[in-house]
C-alpha cells in the first residue's frame, strides 16, 4: 500500500520564508516524513493561489502574473533552497494550475451526477456589488465581500445556488481522516460551492458564469491529485493542529460518493510553536539561516508531532536542546 505526504496548501501571500519561517513548517514536516518512507518519492509542495482577499483590482491575467511572481520569489529564498537540497527536488503544485483544475472539474461533474452537489434555489447572503454568493441565509450575515471595496452592502436574496450538504456520513469521513468534529456540526449544514474568484476550478459550464468552486474544496482535491499522480493508495496532509478541520468538511461533503474510489486522506497535525521558536533561534545569533533550516528539518521536526501545545521559545529551547549552550553551534552537539 503506497502512501505519500503533502503539506496543507500554503497560502501564497506576500511573505518571505526566511522571515516568516512558521508558514512553511508543514512543508518541512511533510518532506521529513517523505524522506523516511521507502516509496513516497520526491516531496510535494502545495500552494493555495485562490485568495479572495488578494484579488481586488486585478484582472485574471494580472492576478495570475502576481501569483507566479510571488512563488518565484519564495523559491529564491534560502529556506526553500535549503529544503530542496535536504529532501530532493520537490514537485510544486497550486490549486490554480491548469492541469489540476481540468482534472478537478471532472470530480465536480461526478459530484453533481451523484447528488453530493446540487443546484437549488436557496436563500443566501450575497454581495450587492459583484453579486457573489457569500453564505447560506440560515447562518449569520457576513461582514462584507472580501473582493469588493469596504462598505459594499451584503443583501439577502433567493436564487439558484450550487450547494453541498455536510451530513452525518460526511462527518464520519472527517473523523476517519483524523480530525475532531465540533458539536456544532452534529446536525449537518449546507455549504455554498460556487464562489466568485479570478482563479480556481471553473464551473461556468454549469451555468455559474465567472465563478469557481469554493477553494476549500480545491485544497482537498489538490491532495487527491497529488496522490493520483503517484498512484498512491493514501495521502497524509500535514497542517498545524489549530487549523485542522477548517477546510476538510467542505471537501468531504462534496466528494462523499467518490471517496471509496479515491486515495484515503488522513490529516497529521503539528503545533505552531516553531513560528516563534525559530525566530528566537535566528535572532539569538546561534544559527546562520541554512543551518537553522537543516537543524529544523533533522532535529526539530520530529518533535513537532509529539508536542501537544504551543510553548514559549525559552521552554521549547530547554526541552528540545537542553545541552545547547550559547556560542556553541548545535551541529557540534551529540544529543
N, C-alpha and C positions, 0 to 999 in steps of 0.2 A: 504494500500500500504506500503510494508516494505522497509525501506531504511537503508543501512549500511554505515559506514565511514571507509576509509582506508587512509594511507599516500601514497604519491607518493613514489614508492620503493626507499629506501635509498641505495646509493652505498656502498657496503661492502668493503671499503678501509681500510687502516691501520690507524685507529684513535680510540681514547678513548672517549666515550660520555661524560665523566666527564670533559675532557679538551676541546673538540670541541662541545659544547653544542648545537650550532645552527644547526648542521647536523641532530639532531633528533627532532627538533622542530615540523615538520609535524606529527611525531608520537604522541607527547604530544597533539597537536591540534586535531587530529582525535580521540584520546582517550577521550578528553574533550567533543567533540561533541557526541560521542557514549554514554558517561555517562548520557547525557541529553535526550537520546532517549529511549522510552519505549521498543522498540523491536530490537535495534541494536545488542544486545548480547555483549559478551566479545570483547575487541578490537582486530583488526588485526594489525600486524606489518609486513610490506612488505619490502623485501630486493632485491637489484639487485646484483647478483653474476657474471653476464656475462660481465666482464670488459676486453676489449681487451688490454688495456694498462698494465694490471697486469699479462698477461699470458705468456709473453716471457720467454723461458727457462723451462717451465713446461710441464709435461705430463698431460693427462686428470686426472689421479689418484692423482698426486701431487697437481694439482690446486684445485681439489675437497677438498683435505685434508686442503689446505691453507684456502679456503673459510669457511669450517666448524670450523677451529681453530679460525679464526677471529670473527665469530659470537659468539662462546663460550666465547671468551674474552670480547666481548661487553656486553654480558648478565651477566658478573660478575661485571659490573660497578655499582656504587651507583645510577646513573641516571636511568638506565633501571630497576633496582631492586625497586627503589622508585616508579617509574611509575607503575610497576606491583602491588605494594601494594595499590596505589591510585585508579587504574582503573580496577583491576582484572587480572587474568591470561590471557595473550594475546595468540592469535593464530599466531604463527610465520611462515611465508612462504617466499620462494625466487623463482626467475624465473629460478632456476636450479633444483628445486625439481622434482623427477621422476614422481610423480602423476600428477603434474601440466603439465609437458612437454608432457606427454601422452595425456592428455585432450586437450592441445593446438594444438597438431598435427592434431586432428580431425577438429579443426576450420580452420586450414590452408588447409587441404584437401578439405573442403567445399568451401573455398575461391577460390581454383583452379577450382573446378567444376562450381562455379557461374561466374567465369571470373574476379573476383576482383583481383586475382593474375594470371599472365600469364607467360609462358616461351617463350621467343622470342630472336632472335639474335639481339644483341644490341651493339652499340659502347660504351665502358666503359673504365674507368681507372682502372688498376689492378696492384697489386704488382708483380714485376718480381721475387721476392724471393719465396713467398708462393702461388702466383697466385690468391690471394683473390681479389674479386671484391670490389673496394673502392668507386666508384662514377660514375654516368652516364657521358658519354662522352660529353654531351651538356653543362655541367657546368664547373667550374674552376677545374684545376688539383689539387688533394690533395697533401699536402706537403710530405707525406710519409705514410708507413704502420705502424700502432701502435704496431703490434706484431713482426715485424722484426727489425734487427739491424739498427741503423741510417745509412743513406747513401744508403739503398736499393732502387733501381730505381722504379719509377712509370711509367708504359707504357700504351699507348693507344692500345686497342685490340678490336676485334669484335668477340663476342662469345655468346653462349646460356646463358641467364641470367633470373633469376626469378624477375619479376617486378610487382609493383602495381602503379596505376595512381591516383594522387590527383586531383580529378575532382571538378567541382562546387558543386556537390552533397556531396562530401566528405567535402568540405569547409563549407557547411551549417551545417553538422553534428558537426563539430568542434565548430562552433558558438553556436549551441544549447547546447553544453556542457559547455558554459560559458567562452569561450576563444576567444579573438580577433584575427582575421586572418590578417596577414600583406598584404600590397598591392602587394608584390612580388609573392603571391600565387594565385592571381586572375585568371591567365591564366592556372593554373594547371601545374603539373610536375610529372615526373616519380621518383619512389623510387626503389632502389635495395633491394630486400627482402633477398636474400641469402648472408650470411656473414660467414667468417672463424673464428670460436671460438672453445675453448675447452669445453665450457659448453653452455647450451641453449636448444632450441627446434629443434631437429634434422630433417633434410629434406633429408637424404641420400636416402630414398626410392623414391624420385622424380628425382634421377639421379645426385644430387649435393652431392657427397661423401665428408664426413668430414666437412660439412657445416651446419649451423643452421639459424633460422630465425633472422632477424635484431632484436636485443634486445629491440629497441624502440617499436616494435610491441608487444613484450612479456610483457612489462610493463603494457600496457592497458589490455592485455589478463589476466594478473595476477589479476587485479581488478575485471574482469568479473568472474574469477574462484572463488574468494572470495565471490562474490555476489551469485553465484550459490550454493556454499556450505551452505549458509544461506537461500536459497530460497528467495532472496531479489528481489524486482522489480527494484530497483535503487541503485547506489553506488556513494557516493561523495568522491572524491580523493583530499586530502589536499596537496598543494605544495606551495612553495614560489612563489609569483607573478612574479618574474623575470624569472622563468623557465617555467611558464605555456605555453603550446602550442608547446614547442620544440619537444615533442615526440608524441603528440596526432594525428597529421596529418598522421603519418605512420600507426597508429592503425586503424583510421577510413577509410583510403583508402583501407586497406587490408581486412576489415571486413564489408564493406558497405552493401552488400546484406544480411548479417546476423543480422544487427542492430535491425530490428523490432522484432526479436525473442530473443534478448539478453537483460539483465538488462540495464537500462539507465545509462550512465556515465555522471557525472557532476563534474566540477572542482571547488574547493574552494581555494582561494588564501590567503596567509598571507605574511606579509612583512619580510624582512631579518634582520631588526633592532635587534632582540633578540640575534643574534650571538655575537654582540658587547656589547649589554646591559647586558647580563647575565655574560659575562666575567668581566665586570665592577663591577657588584654586588658581584661576588665571590671575586675578588681581593680587593674590598673595605672592606672586612672583616665583612660585616654585617650579612651574612648568612653562616651557615655550608652548605655543599653540599646537604644533604637531605632536609633541609628547603628551599633551593634555588629551587629545583625541585618542591616541594609541592606548593610553592608560585607562581612559573611559571604556574603550572597546574591550580591553582584555581583563580589566580588574573591576571596574565599577558596574558595568552592565549586568554581570551575573547577580550582583547583589540587589539590583532593582526589582527583580522578580520575587525576592523574599521579604523586602521591606513592606510593612503593612500600613504605614502612614508617612506623610511628609515630615521632615525634621529640619532643624536649623543646620546651616553649614558646619557649625562647630561640632554638633552632635554627630553628623554624618562623617566628618573628618576623624573623630575619635573612634567611631565604630569600625569604619572601613580601613583606615590607615593608622592604626593605633601606634605603630612603631615609627611612623614618619616623624622626623624632627626637622625644624626649619633649617634651610640651607643644604639639605640632603635630597637629591633627586630620587624619587620613588623607584626609578629604574634600577637603582643600585641596592634596593632593599629586597630581601627574600622574605615574603610573607608566608 
